[in-house]
Every structure is written in C-alpha cells, then in structure tokens.
Amino acid sequence: MSRVSRRWARGLALCAALTACAARAEPSPGIASLASLIVPGLGQASNGDYAEAAAHFGIYAVSTYSAIRASRRPDFIPENQRYQFNFEYVNRTTLIFDYAARLSTDTALYSSYGAYRDARRNSDRLYRTPAPSESLTDLALAPFSLEFLSRPTTYVPLAFQLWGVMHAQGGYGIYRGHDVSQRDLHLFNATANEMTAVGEEAFFRGVLNNSFSNSYGNRWGLGISSTLFGLAHSGQGQTASIAQAALAGAYLGWVQQRNDFAIGQGVAIHYWMNLLAGISAIRNGGSTPLFTLRLAF
C-alpha cells in the first residue's frame, strides 16, 4: 500500500470511528457542530442525514485534494514569494489553489453550521436564543436581497466602504501573470467572496455568536465570538488584521442579535464589503511578469 493510500485509509478509519462514537447517542448541537468542523458531514451523519453528510464530505475531500495538487505544481507561488508589503502576485495555478482552498475551508464552516442548526431543531432542550433556520440557498441569495440591502445598517457601512474604494490612492494591489486576465480576477472576487461570506457568517455568527449568547448572554456572546473571529484572521494579503476583523465581527454579531439571531443580513454586508475591497485591489494592481517582480523585491 502506498503512502497516500495509507493516509486515506487512516483518514477513513478515523471518520468511521468518530461516526460510530457520535451515533451512540443523540449528540448535542455543540458536539454535532464540532464534529462537522473537523470532518465535514460527520455532524450531519450523527443527526441521521446521511445524504447531506456524503455531499459535505465529498465536496470537502475533492476541494482539499485539488488544493494540495495545485500547491505541488512547479509554477505554484509559495506564500513567502506571493505576498509582499502592499501587494500580491497571482498566476493561474495559484488562482486554482485559491478557489479550491476557499471552497474546502468554507465547506467545513458551513457544514458546522448546518449540523448545529439541525441538532438545535431536533433538540427538546430549552434555549434562550432562537435556533438558526436559514438554509444554504437562503444564505447564498442574501447578498442580493432588497430587504437586506435597503436597511440603513447595511447600506451605511457599504457607502463608507464604497467611498473609500473610490477615493483611495495606491493601497493594496493584486498583480497577475500573463495566464490570468482581469476578468478572471473579478470572477474569483465575486464567487470566492460569496463562499467566504456564507461560510464565515454561518460559523462565527450562526454557531458561535448564537451558542455563546445562549450560554453567557448577548454581551459576552458577542465579545467572545467577535474575538475569535479576529483571531481567525492573519492580516496577510487582503485578509483583515486581528483588530479589524474583531471590530467587523462585533458589528456583524450586533446586527445578527438585532435580527433575532438571523444571519442573512450579515452575509449581505460581509459579501459586499469584501467584494468592494477586492475590486479596489484589482484596480490597484495590473498585469506583470511575476518573476521580474519577485527578483526586484
């Protein structure tokens, strides 16, 4: 048996063992959520939804494998060469990696939310916060909902973001190789940020803010969940810094609490904020021979 085969065998054995343990008794929403965060689909399996479990695990496995495969290509740009002080470099292989890695991560985050949502729905325990109810379709369509976009709590922060994009000079830029067009970058910006907005809002607000607010009250729940959201960001590339992400998480969590813990509006705000930042980075960059820039710096 090859090394890769042994790794897959160990992974499948671990998945089977975790499934067996989780299936011994009806799991709590927190355990189901954690299970799907570690192995997407495992929480769904423990809830008895095997078709959805297979779909989540399948998407996660394929996207993870695709990211690993792209990272091993000779023209893949490693992080220490890709990210510089105020700009980054992208070629087609790196863009493929970004798609796959983003899908892998956000599948795990959404799977965790889905397991938590369904376990809460099936639980007979009493909770002070309402159970999440939004489906993947609801969340995917949220950025384009006039109901959410027409609220001052949505369009006011977006107006500030748009003003900053239109008036900023210089700023973070994305430089693309000859095999990546500007259209490719805009397509990635639109689709990848959809995945991120859904995945991060589902997990950090739909699971963490809801769960911690239920256990410790709204103020502490908001503080803990927004702190964890900040710590999940590195500030590398277009990613917000820890402080910026924590502040954004606090606002998004506050909006969620105002909406009786529904997360659709947060998805809309998150998506358009990231999209506008991406448009600015694409505009500030351009096409360039990547190897020349890397030698220069």
Secondary structure by P-SEA (a helix, b strand, c coil): ccaaaaaaaaaaaaaaaaaaaaacccccaaaaaaaaaaccaaaaaaacaaaaaaaaaaaaaaaaaaaaaaaacccccccccccccccccccaaaaaaaaaaaaaaaaaaaaaaaaaaaaaaacccccccccccccaaaaaacccccccccccccaaaaaaaaaaaacccccbbbbbcccccaaaaaaaaaaaaaaaaaaaaacccccaaaaaaacccaaaaaaaaaaaaaaacccccccccaaaaaaaaaaaaaaaaaaccccaaaaaaaaaaaaaaaaaaaaaccccaaaaaaaac
